[in-house]
Structures are given as structure tokens and as C-alpha cells.
Amino acid sequence: MAEYSSLLLEKAVDELSKLPGIGKKTALRLALHLLGEDMIKTVQSCKSLTDMRNNIVLCKRCYNISDTSTCSICSNPKRDESLLCVVADMRDVIAIERTCSFNGLYHVRGGVINPIEGISPNDLRINELVERTFNEDLKEIILALPATIEGDTTNYYLSRMLKNFNGKI
């Protein structure tokens, strides 16, 4: 027996509840909201999500999410290109950018070393970071990684990989 009077509603609730932090109650509330909205607004919401999924790419320089091959941060001539902040993922870039206190560039690694989850240094764009130290005129690298065992392990590994970097870490 179905949980709701509509199998389509049930499917929508099941899909929405797969999102992080969204339980069945919230998923139902969201689905009913979308159902009650004007059709044009609901279609626009769905189109925005589809467009995001189909068209967002990774910046070829820093690996942050972008609408173009080079993100707006890397292409901004007002940024300090001698300062590089290494972060675990794009959520960290968003958080730092919201503070309006950092004016350098980023290198988004894509996570932290975590053997339990099968994430090794080869999965984290570390070679690309080392390559940037040779190809760009960097003076300082800030390691802005999580204060966890995995973050500390990654910091240690990065410091070993960047031992030939002449600037400040």
C-alpha cells in the first residue's frame, strides 16, 4: 500500500529525501509546496536545477565550480595571484568568499585523505597543486583544511609534497 494517495507524490518525496539534511517530512513539505506553486514557477525551479547539473564545470585552474572554463575568481584581475588558499572542496571557497577577507586564489582539492572511505592522495589534485607551485609566481600557500584527523593527515602529506616550494606555507 502506498504511503500517499499519489504514487507520483511518493516518488517525488522519495527523491527529495535523498538530499542531505532532508527527511521525509521536509521532503513532503517541499513536494507539496512545488505542487501548490504556479506551474511556471515549478518548471523554472526544475529547469534551474537541470541547467546547473548539465552546465557547471570545474575551473581549469583551481578546480572550483564555474559556469565557464575559468572561474570568476581566477579570471578576476584584482585578485592577488601570489597568494593561494588550498581548500578541501567548493563549500570552503563559498564560506571563505562570504567573509570578504581573502583576496587571493584557491586550489580546490576535492576532499581530504581518508583511507577508510578509499580516498587516497591520488584522488585529491595534489599533483596539480605541486605543478602550480612551479608554473605560477606564488609567494604564500595557506592550507585551509578541516581540523580533523583526515585534514591533519592531508596537511602533513601536502607539506611533504611542497617541501621544494620557496615561498611561505
QUITAUR-V922201 format. One record per residue. N is the residue number from 1. SS is DSSP state (H for helix, E for strand, C for the rest). OMEGA is omega in radians with two decimals (none if undefined). Layout:
n->N ss->SS omega->OMEGA
n->N ss->SS omega->OMEGA
This chain:
n->1 ss->C omega->-3.12
n->2 ss->C omega->3.13
n->3 ss->C omega->-3.13
n->4 ss->C omega->-3.12
n->5 ss->C omega->-3.14
n->6 ss->C omega->3.08
n->7 ss->H omega->3.10
n->8 ss->H omega->3.08
n->9 ss->H omega->-3.14
n->10 ss->H omega->3.12
n->11 ss->H omega->3.12
n->12 ss->H omega->3.11
n->13 ss->H omega->3.12
n->14 ss->H omega->-3.14
n->15 ss->H omega->3.13
n->16 ss->H omega->-3.11
n->17 ss->C omega->3.06
n->18 ss->C omega->3.12
n->19 ss->C omega->-3.13
n->20 ss->C omega->3.08
n->21 ss->C omega->-3.12
n->22 ss->C omega->3.07
n->23 ss->C omega->-3.10
n->24 ss->H omega->-3.13
n->25 ss->H omega->3.14
n->26 ss->H omega->3.11
n->27 ss->H omega->3.11
n->28 ss->H omega->3.13
n->29 ss->H omega->3.13
n->30 ss->H omega->-3.12
n->31 ss->H omega->3.12
n->32 ss->H omega->3.07
n->33 ss->H omega->3.14
n->34 ss->H omega->3.12
n->35 ss->H omega->-3.12
n->36 ss->H omega->3.13
n->37 ss->C omega->2.98
n->38 ss->C omega->-3.08
n->39 ss->H omega->-3.11
n->40 ss->H omega->3.13
n->41 ss->H omega->3.13
n->42 ss->H omega->3.12
n->43 ss->H omega->3.11
n->44 ss->H omega->3.10
n->45 ss->H omega->3.14
n->46 ss->H omega->3.12
n->47 ss->H omega->3.11
n->48 ss->H omega->3.12
n->49 ss->H omega->3.11
n->50 ss->H omega->3.10
n->51 ss->H omega->3.12
n->52 ss->H omega->-3.08
n->53 ss->H omega->-3.08
n->54 ss->H omega->-2.94
n->55 ss->H omega->3.10
n->56 ss->C omega->3.12
n->57 ss->E omega->3.04
n->58 ss->E omega->3.09
n->59 ss->C omega->-3.10
n->60 ss->C omega->-3.12
n->61 ss->C omega->-3.01
n->62 ss->C omega->3.14
n->63 ss->C omega->3.00
n->64 ss->C omega->3.09
n->65 ss->E omega->-3.06
n->66 ss->E omega->3.04
n->67 ss->C omega->-3.11
n->68 ss->C omega->-3.08
n->69 ss->C omega->3.03
n->70 ss->C omega->-3.04
n->71 ss->C omega->-3.11
n->72 ss->C omega->3.10
n->73 ss->C omega->-3.13
n->74 ss->C omega->-3.11
n->75 ss->C omega->-3.13
n->76 ss->C omega->-3.10
n->77 ss->C omega->-3.14
n->78 ss->C omega->3.14
n->79 ss->C omega->3.09
n->80 ss->C omega->-3.06
n->81 ss->C omega->3.11
n->82 ss->C omega->-3.08
n->83 ss->E omega->-3.09
n->84 ss->E omega->3.11
n->85 ss->E omega->-3.14
n->86 ss->E omega->-3.11
n->87 ss->E omega->-3.13
n->88 ss->C omega->-3.12
n->89 ss->C omega->-3.03
n->90 ss->H omega->3.07
n->91 ss->H omega->3.11
n->92 ss->H omega->3.09
n->93 ss->H omega->-3.14
n->94 ss->H omega->-3.13
n->95 ss->H omega->-3.13
n->96 ss->H omega->-3.14
n->97 ss->H omega->3.11
n->98 ss->H omega->-3.14
n->99 ss->H omega->-3.11
n->100 ss->C omega->-3.10
n->101 ss->C omega->3.12
n->102 ss->C omega->-3.06
n->103 ss->C omega->3.13
n->104 ss->C omega->3.13
n->105 ss->E omega->-3.10
n->106 ss->E omega->2.90
n->107 ss->E omega->-3.09
n->108 ss->E omega->-3.04
n->109 ss->C omega->-3.11
n->110 ss->C omega->3.10
n->111 ss->C omega->3.09
n->112 ss->C omega->3.12
n->113 ss->C omega->-3.12
n->114 ss->E omega->-3.09
n->115 ss->H omega->-3.13
n->116 ss->H omega->3.11
n->117 ss->H omega->3.11
n->118 ss->C omega->3.13
n->119 ss->E omega->-3.12
n->120 ss->C omega->3.10
n->121 ss->H omega->3.14
n->122 ss->H omega->-3.13
n->123 ss->H omega->-2.89
n->124 ss->C omega->3.09
n->125 ss->C omega->3.13
n->126 ss->H omega->3.10
n->127 ss->H omega->3.10
n->128 ss->H omega->3.08
n->129 ss->H omega->3.12
n->130 ss->H omega->3.11
n->131 ss->H omega->3.12
n->132 ss->H omega->3.13
n->133 ss->H omega->3.11
n->134 ss->H omega->-3.02
n->135 ss->H omega->-3.11
n->136 ss->C omega->-3.11
n->137 ss->C omega->-3.11
n->138 ss->C omega->3.09
n->139 ss->C omega->-3.12
n->140 ss->E omega->3.05
n->141 ss->E omega->3.10
n->142 ss->E omega->3.09
n->143 ss->E omega->-3.08
n->144 ss->E omega->-3.08
n->145 ss->C omega->-3.13
n->146 ss->C omega->3.11
n->147 ss->C omega->3.13
n->148 ss->C omega->3.08
n->149 ss->H omega->3.14
n->150 ss->H omega->3.10
n->151 ss->H omega->3.11
n->152 ss->H omega->3.10
n->153 ss->H omega->3.13
n->154 ss->H omega->3.08
n->155 ss->H omega->3.14
n->156 ss->H omega->3.14
n->157 ss->H omega->3.13
n->158 ss->H omega->-3.14
n->159 ss->H omega->3.08
n->160 ss->H omega->-3.13
n->161 ss->H omega->-3.10
n->162 ss->C omega->-3.06
n->163 ss->C omega->-3.14
n->164 ss->C omega->3.12
n->165 ss->C omega->-3.05
n->166 ss->C omega->-3.11
n->167 ss->C omega->-3.12
n->168 ss->E omega->3.05
n->169 ss->C omega->none
